[in-house]
Amino acid sequence: MKYGGIIINPKLMNWKSSIIQFRNYLKLERSLSGNSITAYEADIRKFVTFLNIKKLNVSPINTDLQNLKDFLEWINELGLNARSQARIISGLKAFFKYLLLEDIIDSDPSSLLESPKLGRKLPEVLSIEEIDQVISAIDLSQPEGQRNKAIIETLYSCGLRVSELINLKISNLYFDEGFVRIVGKGDKERLVPIGQKAIKEIRYYFQDRNLQSNIDKASENIVFLNRRGKQLTRVMIFTIIKRLAEKAEIKKNISPHTFRHSFATHLIDGGADLRAVQEMLGHESIITTEIYTHLDREYLRDAIIQFHPRA
């Protein structure tokens, strides 16, 4: 068989080589993001760790259903919740489906593997008052204070993913028109309305940013920077929000995604059209299967102006 023009001998397949080839497949043929590819790899490596711990001489070629069931029982005993188990199984299924697709295996050992039943867990949502509490907890006398305020207002005003926030570019801000251009999952671009409150806070932050003399050349076009003049990381955004929540005495388990959920919930509760919220969030479908109709940009902006608490 061939992979990318290279002849593969199934007998020589080991976990290391198969994971590398699977990674290339996810990147080149499925165009997945780096984070998604890393997550898939982590799922497979957990299974390999299990095989090593149990001293099982099992390769990708001769893995069977019982191996996978034993692994599922093992991670269950470790205390992983149903959602985490389902995510790992999903990664393994994708891996063996790829091996079958490339004729590396004759049958898929994961096809009969059942995922644990998941209850539909509703995400945490902050009330408007709780969002104000978080923002009030920001110490504007600190060098990073105004930046953090702009970050929270942007997350809440635009419903961004944390990866979209840290990669937000100055050249993609269209404040006069009331939009920002976002590069989301799969490098798909969308225009998202941004409220005047967030615009105001970003402009205040830019007064501080313009005084930074150590801005890294690679980060010159990035909106939010750390004190060393470099792009913020996902971990840093999580840390900022966790600290603010603790300071504001918010008991809910919140993260950057909480502001995205709150954005959507407050719009829908206010009466905004589901399709408008869907497009602003960058979702391909409302319930993952339906294809939505394209909406006029002014309609999206009107939805923000009419229904978002910050508008």
C-alpha positions as YAML, in Angstrom:
chain: A
units: angstrom
residues:
- id: 1
  name: MET
  ca: [0.00, 0.00, 0.00]
- id: 2
  name: LYS
  ca: [1.01, 3.62, -0.42]
- id: 3
  name: TYR
  ca: [0.82, 6.65, 1.80]
- id: 4
  name: GLY
  ca: [1.63, 10.01, 0.22]
- id: 5
  name: GLY
  ca: [3.49, 8.20, -2.57]
- id: 6
  name: ILE
  ca: [5.50, 6.09, -0.09]
- id: 7
  name: ILE
  ca: [5.01, 2.32, -0.02]
- id: 8
  name: ILE
  ca: [4.09, 1.10, 3.48]
- id: 9
  name: ASN
  ca: [4.76, -2.41, 4.73]
- id: 10
  name: PRO
  ca: [2.06, -3.13, 7.35]
- id: 11
  name: LYS
  ca: [4.39, -5.54, 9.15]
- id: 12
  name: LEU
  ca: [6.77, -2.68, 9.87]
- id: 13
  name: MET
  ca: [4.07, -0.43, 11.30]
- id: 14
  name: ASN
  ca: [4.63, 0.51, 14.92]
- id: 15
  name: TRP
  ca: [2.90, 3.01, 17.17]
- id: 16
  name: LYS
  ca: [5.46, 5.75, 16.58]
- id: 17
  name: SER
  ca: [5.31, 5.62, 12.78]
- id: 18
  name: SER
  ca: [1.55, 5.16, 12.64]
- id: 19
  name: ILE
  ca: [0.95, 8.15, 14.93]
- id: 20
  name: ILE
  ca: [3.23, 10.31, 12.76]
- id: 21
  name: GLN
  ca: [1.36, 9.27, 9.62]
- id: 22
  name: PHE
  ca: [-2.01, 9.81, 11.33]
- id: 23
  name: ARG
  ca: [-0.87, 13.30, 12.34]
- id: 24
  name: ASN
  ca: [0.06, 14.08, 8.73]
- id: 25
  name: TYR
  ca: [-3.33, 12.79, 7.57]
- id: 26
  name: LEU
  ca: [-5.20, 15.00, 10.05]
- id: 27
  name: LYS
  ca: [-3.14, 18.02, 9.05]
- id: 28
  name: LEU
  ca: [-2.96, 17.61, 5.28]
- id: 29
  name: GLU
  ca: [-6.17, 15.81, 4.38]
- id: 30
  name: ARG
  ca: [-8.58, 16.86, 7.13]
- id: 31
  name: SER
  ca: [-7.05, 20.32, 7.69]
- id: 32
  name: LEU
  ca: [-7.52, 20.13, 11.46]
- id: 33
  name: SER
  ca: [-6.06, 22.74, 13.79]
- id: 34
  name: GLY
  ca: [-2.90, 22.11, 15.78]
- id: 35
  name: ASN
  ca: [-4.89, 21.83, 19.01]
- id: 36
  name: SER
  ca: [-7.23, 19.20, 17.54]
- id: 37
  name: ILE
  ca: [-4.32, 17.16, 16.17]
- id: 38
  name: THR
  ca: [-2.56, 17.29, 19.54]
- id: 39
  name: ALA
  ca: [-5.75, 16.08, 21.25]
- id: 40
  name: TYR
  ca: [-6.07, 13.11, 18.85]
- id: 41
  name: GLU
  ca: [-2.43, 12.17, 19.42]
- id: 42
  name: ALA
  ca: [-2.89, 12.36, 23.19]
- id: 43
  name: ASP
  ca: [-5.83, 9.92, 22.97]
- id: 44
  name: ILE
  ca: [-3.75, 7.34, 21.11]
- id: 45
  name: ARG
  ca: [-0.74, 7.78, 23.40]
- id: 46
  name: LYS
  ca: [-2.95, 7.04, 26.41]
- id: 47
  name: PHE
  ca: [-3.79, 3.69, 24.82]
- id: 48
  name: VAL
  ca: [-0.09, 3.02, 24.11]
- id: 49
  name: THR
  ca: [0.73, 3.87, 27.74]
- id: 50
  name: PHE
  ca: [-1.88, 1.32, 28.85]
- id: 51
  name: LEU
  ca: [-0.32, -1.35, 26.60]
- id: 52
  name: ASN
  ca: [3.14, -0.61, 28.03]
- id: 53
  name: ILE
  ca: [1.94, -0.69, 31.63]
- id: 54
  name: LYS
  ca: [0.17, -4.02, 31.04]
- id: 55
  name: LYS
  ca: [3.21, -5.28, 29.08]
- id: 56
  name: LEU
  ca: [1.06, -6.21, 26.11]
- id: 57
  name: ASN
  ca: [2.93, -6.76, 22.85]
- id: 58
  name: VAL
  ca: [0.21, -5.20, 20.70]
- id: 59
  name: SER
  ca: [0.82, -3.15, 17.55]
- id: 60
  name: PRO
  ca: [-1.62, -0.97, 15.56]
- id: 61
  name: ILE
  ca: [-2.01, -3.93, 13.17]
- id: 62
  name: ASN
  ca: [-3.06, -6.58, 15.71]
- id: 63
  name: THR
  ca: [-5.05, -4.48, 18.19]
- id: 64
  name: ASP
  ca: [-8.41, -6.15, 18.83]
- id: 65
  name: LEU
  ca: [-11.70, -5.18, 20.43]
- id: 66
  name: GLN
  ca: [-10.80, -6.85, 23.74]
- id: 67
  name: ASN
  ca: [-7.65, -4.69, 24.01]
- id: 68
  name: LEU
  ca: [-9.79, -1.60, 23.61]
- id: 69
  name: LYS
  ca: [-12.41, -2.82, 26.12]
- id: 70
  name: ASP
  ca: [-9.67, -3.52, 28.65]
- id: 71
  name: PHE
  ca: [-8.29, -0.04, 28.07]
- id: 72
  name: LEU
  ca: [-11.73, 1.50, 28.57]
- id: 73
  name: GLU
  ca: [-12.11, -0.40, 31.86]
- id: 74
  name: TRP
  ca: [-8.65, 0.81, 32.91]
- id: 75
  name: ILE
  ca: [-9.33, 4.51, 32.31]
- id: 76
  name: ASN
  ca: [-12.68, 4.10, 34.07]
- id: 77
  name: GLU
  ca: [-10.88, 2.70, 37.13]
- id: 78
  name: LEU
  ca: [-8.53, 5.68, 37.00]
- id: 79
  name: GLY
  ca: [-11.55, 7.88, 37.66]
- id: 80
  name: LEU
  ca: [-11.92, 9.60, 34.27]
- id: 81
  name: ASN
  ca: [-15.45, 10.90, 33.86]
- id: 82
  name: ALA
  ca: [-17.77, 9.75, 31.08]
- id: 83
  name: ARG
  ca: [-17.12, 12.82, 28.96]
- id: 84
  name: SER
  ca: [-13.34, 12.34, 29.07]
- id: 85
  name: GLN
  ca: [-13.72, 8.63, 28.27]
- id: 86
  name: ALA
  ca: [-15.95, 9.42, 25.31]
- id: 87
  name: ARG
  ca: [-13.40, 11.92, 24.00]
- id: 88
  name: ILE
  ca: [-10.58, 9.34, 24.18]
- id: 89
  name: ILE
  ca: [-12.71, 6.68, 22.46]
- id: 90
  name: SER
  ca: [-13.59, 9.17, 19.73]
- id: 91
  name: GLY
  ca: [-9.87, 9.74, 19.11]
- id: 92
  name: LEU
  ca: [-9.14, 6.02, 18.95]
- id: 93
  name: LYS
  ca: [-12.04, 5.44, 16.56]
- id: 94
  name: ALA
  ca: [-10.71, 8.16, 14.26]
- id: 95
  name: PHE
  ca: [-7.25, 6.55, 14.35]
- id: 96
  name: PHE
  ca: [-8.42, 3.04, 13.46]
- id: 97
  name: LYS
  ca: [-10.80, 4.41, 10.83]
- id: 98
  name: TYR
  ca: [-7.76, 6.08, 9.24]
- id: 99
  name: LEU
  ca: [-5.78, 2.79, 9.32]
- id: 100
  name: LEU
  ca: [-8.72, 1.04, 7.63]
- id: 101
  name: LEU
  ca: [-9.02, 3.82, 5.06]
- id: 102
  name: GLU
  ca: [-5.34, 3.39, 4.16]
- id: 103
  name: ASP
  ca: [-5.69, -0.42, 3.97]
- id: 104
  name: ILE
  ca: [-3.18, -0.77, 6.81]
- id: 105
  name: ILE
  ca: [-5.69, -2.96, 8.69]
- id: 106
  name: ASP
  ca: [-8.37, -5.28, 7.29]
- id: 107
  name: SER
  ca: [-11.03, -4.55, 9.92]
- id: 108
  name: ASP
  ca: [-11.66, -1.81, 12.46]
- id: 109
  name: PRO
  ca: [-11.37, -3.15, 16.05]
- id: 110
  name: SER
  ca: [-13.05, -0.03, 17.43]
- id: 111
  name: SER
  ca: [-16.24, -0.31, 15.35]
- id: 112
  name: LEU
  ca: [-18.11, -2.18, 18.11]
- id: 113
  name: LEU
  ca: [-16.60, -0.21, 20.98]
- id: 114
  name: GLU
  ca: [-19.34, 1.67, 22.82]
- id: 115
  name: SER
  ca: [-18.82, 5.05, 24.40]
- id: 116
  name: PRO
  ca: [-20.17, 5.70, 27.91]
- id: 117
  name: LYS
  ca: [-23.57, 7.33, 28.00]
- id: 118
  name: LEU
  ca: [-23.32, 11.09, 28.38]
- id: 119
  name: GLY
  ca: [-25.80, 13.31, 30.07]
- id: 120
  name: ARG
  ca: [-26.17, 16.68, 28.41]
- id: 121
  name: LYS
  ca: [-24.19, 18.98, 30.68]
- id: 122
  name: LEU
  ca: [-25.20, 22.59, 30.44]
- id: 123
  name: PRO
  ca: [-22.24, 24.99, 30.40]
- id: 124
  name: GLU
  ca: [-21.75, 27.51, 33.17]
- id: 125
  name: VAL
  ca: [-23.20, 30.92, 32.35]
- id: 126
  name: LEU
  ca: [-22.55, 34.17, 34.18]
- id: 127
  name: SER
  ca: [-25.32, 36.64, 34.83]
- id: 128
  name: ILE
  ca: [-24.83, 40.24, 33.68]
- id: 129
  name: GLU
  ca: [-24.28, 41.17, 37.33]
- id: 130
  name: GLU
  ca: [-21.59, 38.49, 37.72]
- id: 131
  name: ILE
  ca: [-19.80, 39.72, 34.60]
- id: 132
  name: ASP
  ca: [-19.82, 43.21, 36.09]
- id: 133
  name: GLN
  ca: [-18.42, 41.73, 39.31]
- id: 134
  name: VAL
  ca: [-15.52, 40.15, 37.43]
- id: 135
  name: ILE
  ca: [-14.75, 43.41, 35.65]
- id: 136
  name: SER
  ca: [-15.00, 45.37, 38.90]
- id: 137
  name: ALA
  ca: [-12.37, 43.04, 40.38]
- id: 138
  name: ILE
  ca: [-9.78, 44.30, 37.87]
- id: 139
  name: ASP
  ca: [-7.20, 46.62, 39.43]
- id: 140
  name: LEU
  ca: [-6.79, 49.38, 36.84]
- id: 141
  name: SER
  ca: [-3.81, 50.79, 38.76]
- id: 142
  name: GLN
  ca: [-1.79, 47.75, 37.68]
- id: 143
  name: PRO
  ca: [0.07, 47.83, 34.31]
- id: 144
  name: GLU
  ca: [-2.01, 44.95, 32.95]
- id: 145
  name: GLY
  ca: [-5.32, 46.22, 34.37]
- id: 146
  name: GLN
  ca: [-6.69, 48.00, 31.32]
- id: 147
  name: ARG
  ca: [-5.54, 45.16, 29.06]
- id: 148
  name: ASN
  ca: [-7.42, 42.61, 31.18]
- id: 149
  name: LYS
  ca: [-10.54, 44.76, 31.15]
- id: 150
  name: ALA
  ca: [-10.37, 44.99, 27.36]
- id: 151
  name: ILE
  ca: [-9.90, 41.20, 27.17]
- id: 152
  name: ILE
  ca: [-13.01, 40.46, 29.26]
- id: 153
  name: GLU
  ca: [-15.13, 42.97, 27.37]
- id: 154
  name: THR
  ca: [-13.96, 41.54, 24.02]
- id: 155
  name: LEU
  ca: [-14.67, 37.94, 25.04]
- id: 156
  name: TYR
  ca: [-18.14, 38.91, 26.21]
- id: 157
  name: SER
  ca: [-18.95, 41.36, 23.42]
- id: 158
  name: CYS
  ca: [-17.92, 39.03, 20.57]
- id: 159
  name: GLY
  ca: [-18.33, 35.52, 21.99]
- id: 160
  name: LEU
  ca: [-14.81, 34.54, 20.95]
- id: 161
  name: ARG
  ca: [-12.98, 31.29, 21.55]
- id: 162
  name: VAL
  ca: [-9.79, 31.79, 23.58]
- id: 163
  name: SER
  ca: [-7.66, 30.88, 20.54]
- id: 164
  name: GLU
  ca: [-9.49, 33.52, 18.49]
- id: 165
  name: LEU
  ca: [-8.86, 36.12, 21.19]
- id: 166
  name: ILE
  ca: [-5.10, 35.58, 21.49]
- id: 167
  name: ASN
  ca: [-4.72, 35.58, 17.69]
- id: 168
  name: LEU
  ca: [-6.82, 38.71, 17.16]
- id: 169
  name: LYS
  ca: [-4.94, 41.12, 14.87]
- id: 170
  name: ILE
  ca: [-4.96, 44.91, 14.84]
- id: 171
  name: SER
  ca: [-5.36, 44.79, 11.05]
- id: 172
  name: ASN
  ca: [-8.60, 42.85, 11.54]
- id: 173
  name: LEU
  ca: [-10.27, 45.51, 13.69]
- id: 174
  name: TYR
  ca: [-12.89, 47.54, 11.82]
- id: 175
  name: PHE
  ca: [-14.12, 49.77, 14.61]
- id: 176
  name: ASP
  ca: [-15.68, 52.40, 12.34]
- id: 177
  name: GLU
  ca: [-17.91, 49.69, 10.85]
- id: 178
  name: GLY
  ca: [-18.43, 47.96, 14.22]
- id: 179
  name: PHE
  ca: [-16.90, 44.61, 13.21]
- id: 180
  name: VAL
  ca: [-13.83, 42.46, 13.83]
- id: 181
  name: ARG
  ca: [-12.56, 39.80, 11.44]
- id: 182
  name: ILE
  ca: [-12.03, 36.49, 13.22]
- id: 183
  name: VAL
  ca: [-10.05, 33.49, 12.01]
- id: 184
  name: GLY
  ca: [-11.74, 30.50, 13.63]
- id: 185
  name: LYS
  ca: [-11.53, 26.72, 13.47]
- id: 186
  name: GLY
  ca: [-10.16, 25.34, 10.22]
- id: 187
  name: ASP
  ca: [-8.89, 28.84, 9.34]
- id: 188
  name: LYS
  ca: [-12.46, 29.86, 8.50]
- id: 189
  name: GLU
  ca: [-12.97, 33.61, 8.61]
- id: 190
  name: ARG
  ca: [-16.05, 35.44, 9.81]
- id: 191
  name: LEU
  ca: [-17.02, 39.00, 10.61]
- id: 192
  name: VAL
  ca: [-18.32, 39.49, 14.14]
- id: 193
  name: PRO
  ca: [-20.06, 42.63, 15.41]
- id: 194
  name: ILE
  ca: [-18.30, 44.28, 18.36]
- id: 195
  name: GLY
  ca: [-20.05, 46.52, 20.87]
- id: 196
  name: GLN
  ca: [-19.07, 50.10, 21.64]
- id: 197
  name: LYS
  ca: [-18.11, 49.17, 25.23]
- id: 198
  name: ALA
  ca: [-15.47, 46.70, 24.03]
- id: 199
  name: ILE
  ca: [-14.24, 49.15, 21.38]
- id: 200
  name: LYS
  ca: [-13.82, 51.84, 24.05]
- id: 201
  name: GLU
  ca: [-11.86, 49.54, 26.38]
- id: 202
  name: ILE
  ca: [-9.57, 48.32, 23.57]
- id: 203
  name: ARG
  ca: [-8.84, 51.92, 22.58]
- id: 204
  name: TYR
  ca: [-7.99, 52.74, 26.21]
- id: 205
  name: TYR
  ca: [-5.70, 49.69, 26.27]
- id: 206
  name: PHE
  ca: [-4.00, 50.80, 23.05]
- id: 207
  name: GLN
  ca: [-2.87, 53.96, 24.86]
- id: 208
  name: ASP
  ca: [-0.85, 51.70, 27.18]
- id: 209
  name: ARG
  ca: [0.18, 49.32, 24.40]
- id: 210
  name: ASN
  ca: [1.58, 52.18, 22.32]
- id: 211
  name: LEU
  ca: [3.95, 53.00, 25.18]
- id: 212
  name: GLN
  ca: [5.48, 49.51, 25.17]
- id: 213
  name: SER
  ca: [9.01, 49.75, 23.82]
- id: 214
  name: ASN
  ca: [9.73, 46.01, 23.83]
- id: 215
  name: ILE
  ca: [7.09, 44.72, 21.40]
- id: 216
  name: ASP
  ca: [8.32, 41.58, 19.67]
- id: 217
  name: LYS
  ca: [8.47, 41.93, 15.88]
- id: 218
  name: ALA
  ca: [6.41, 38.77, 15.38]
- id: 219
  name: SER
  ca: [3.68, 40.18, 17.66]
- id: 220
  name: GLU
  ca: [3.44, 43.73, 16.27]
- id: 221
  name: ASN
  ca: [0.04, 43.03, 14.69]
- id: 222
  name: ILE
  ca: [-1.36, 41.12, 17.70]
- id: 223
  name: VAL
  ca: [-3.89, 43.05, 19.79]
- id: 224
  name: PHE
  ca: [-3.26, 41.67, 23.28]
- id: 225
  name: LEU
  ca: [0.35, 41.39, 24.49]
- id: 226
  name: ASN
  ca: [2.10, 40.34, 27.69]
- id: 227
  name: ARG
  ca: [4.54, 42.55, 29.58]
- id: 228
  name: ARG
  ca: [7.40, 41.25, 27.42]
- id: 229
  name: GLY
  ca: [5.68, 42.50, 24.29]
- id: 230
  name: LYS
  ca: [4.73, 39.04, 23.05]
- id: 231
  name: GLN
  ca: [1.46, 37.33, 22.21]
- id: 232
  name: LEU
  ca: [-0.50, 36.04, 25.19]
- id: 233
  name: THR
  ca: [-0.96, 32.28, 25.59]
- id: 234
  name: ARG
  ca: [-4.19, 30.35, 26.16]
- id: 235
  name: VAL
  ca: [-2.94, 29.42, 29.63]
- id: 236
  name: MET
  ca: [-2.40, 33.08, 30.52]
- id: 237
  name: ILE
  ca: [-5.99, 33.97, 29.58]
- id: 238
  name: PHE
  ca: [-7.28, 31.08, 31.73]
- id: 239
  name: THR
  ca: [-5.09, 32.28, 34.62]
- id: 240
  name: ILE
  ca: [-6.29, 35.88, 34.33]
- id: 241
  name: ILE
  ca: [-9.95, 34.80, 34.42]
- id: 242
  name: LYS
  ca: [-9.50, 32.30, 37.26]
- id: 243
  name: ARG
  ca: [-7.81, 34.96, 39.41]
- id: 244
  name: LEU
  ca: [-10.46, 37.56, 38.67]
- id: 245
  name: ALA
  ca: [-13.26, 35.10, 39.42]
- id: 246
  name: GLU
  ca: [-11.66, 34.25, 42.74]
- id: 247
  name: LYS
  ca: [-11.20, 37.92, 43.58]
- id: 248
  name: ALA
  ca: [-14.82, 38.64, 42.61]
- id: 249
  name: GLU
  ca: [-15.92, 35.69, 44.80]
- id: 250
  name: ILE
  ca: [-17.65, 33.96, 41.88]
- id: 251
  name: LYS
  ca: [-18.26, 30.38, 43.00]
- id: 252
  name: LYS
  ca: [-18.97, 29.01, 39.52]
- id: 253
  name: ASN
  ca: [-16.24, 27.13, 37.66]
- id: 254
  name: ILE
  ca: [-15.54, 29.66, 34.92]
- id: 255
  name: SER
  ca: [-13.09, 29.86, 32.04]
- id: 256
  name: PRO
  ca: [-12.70, 32.01, 28.89]
- id: 257
  name: HIS
  ca: [-15.38, 29.82, 27.29]
- id: 258
  name: THR
  ca: [-17.83, 30.88, 30.00]
- id: 259
  name: PHE
  ca: [-17.95, 34.36, 28.48]
- id: 260
  name: ARG
  ca: [-18.68, 32.81, 25.06]
- id: 261
  name: HIS
  ca: [-21.58, 30.83, 26.54]
- id: 262
  name: SER
  ca: [-22.79, 33.91, 28.40]
- id: 263
  name: PHE
  ca: [-22.64, 35.96, 25.19]
- id: 264
  name: ALA
  ca: [-24.84, 33.44, 23.38]
- id: 265
  name: THR
  ca: [-27.23, 32.87, 26.29]
- id: 266
  name: HIS
  ca: [-27.83, 36.55, 26.94]
- id: 267
  name: LEU
  ca: [-28.50, 37.22, 23.26]
- id: 268
  name: ILE
  ca: [-30.93, 34.31, 22.97]
- id: 269
  name: ASP
  ca: [-32.64, 35.17, 26.28]
- id: 270
  name: GLY
  ca: [-33.04, 38.71, 24.96]
- id: 271
  name: GLY
  ca: [-34.81, 37.41, 21.86]
- id: 272
  name: ALA
  ca: [-32.03, 37.22, 19.23]
- id: 273
  name: ASP
  ca: [-32.50, 34.81, 16.32]
- id: 274
  name: LEU
  ca: [-30.70, 31.49, 16.82]
- id: 275
  name: ARG
  ca: [-29.26, 31.66, 13.32]
- id: 276
  name: ALA
  ca: [-27.73, 35.08, 14.01]
- id: 277
  name: VAL
  ca: [-26.10, 33.84, 17.22]
- id: 278
  name: GLN
  ca: [-24.92, 30.72, 15.41]
- id: 279
  name: GLU
  ca: [-23.15, 32.73, 12.73]
- id: 280
  name: MET
  ca: [-21.54, 35.09, 15.23]
- id: 281
  name: LEU
  ca: [-20.17, 32.12, 17.18]
- id: 282
  name: GLY
  ca: [-18.76, 30.57, 14.02]
- id: 283
  name: HIS
  ca: [-20.72, 27.33, 14.39]
- id: 284
  name: GLU
  ca: [-21.41, 25.37, 11.22]
- id: 285
  name: SER
  ca: [-24.84, 24.35, 12.45]
- id: 286
  name: ILE
  ca: [-27.23, 24.93, 15.33]
- id: 287
  name: ILE
  ca: [-27.41, 21.25, 16.27]
- id: 288
  name: THR
  ca: [-24.31, 20.07, 14.33]
- id: 289
  name: THR
  ca: [-26.29, 18.63, 11.40]
- id: 290
  name: GLU
  ca: [-28.38, 21.40, 9.88]
- id: 291
  name: ILE
  ca: [-26.85, 23.79, 7.36]
- id: 292
  name: TYR
  ca: [-27.73, 27.39, 8.06]
- id: 293
  name: THR
  ca: [-28.61, 30.08, 5.58]
- id: 294
  name: HIS
  ca: [-26.25, 33.02, 5.06]
- id: 295
  name: LEU
  ca: [-27.29, 36.13, 6.94]
- id: 296
  name: ASP
  ca: [-26.78, 39.76, 6.06]
- id: 297
  name: ARG
  ca: [-24.02, 41.43, 8.12]
- id: 298
  name: GLU
  ca: [-26.26, 44.32, 9.04]
- id: 299
  name: TYR
  ca: [-28.76, 41.81, 10.43]
- id: 300
  name: LEU
  ca: [-26.07, 40.41, 12.71]
- id: 301
  name: ARG
  ca: [-25.07, 43.88, 13.83]
- id: 302
  name: ASP
  ca: [-28.71, 44.76, 14.51]
- id: 303
  name: ALA
  ca: [-28.99, 41.62, 16.66]
- id: 304
  name: ILE
  ca: [-26.06, 42.81, 18.80]
- id: 305
  name: ILE
  ca: [-27.40, 46.34, 19.08]
- id: 306
  name: GLN
  ca: [-30.91, 45.17, 19.95]
- id: 307
  name: PHE
  ca: [-30.22, 42.20, 22.24]
- id: 308
  name: HIS
  ca: [-26.70, 42.30, 23.75]
- id: 309
  name: PRO
  ca: [-26.57, 43.78, 27.29]
- id: 310
  name: ARG
  ca: [-23.40, 45.74, 26.47]
- id: 311
  name: ALA
  ca: [-24.92, 47.38, 23.39]
...
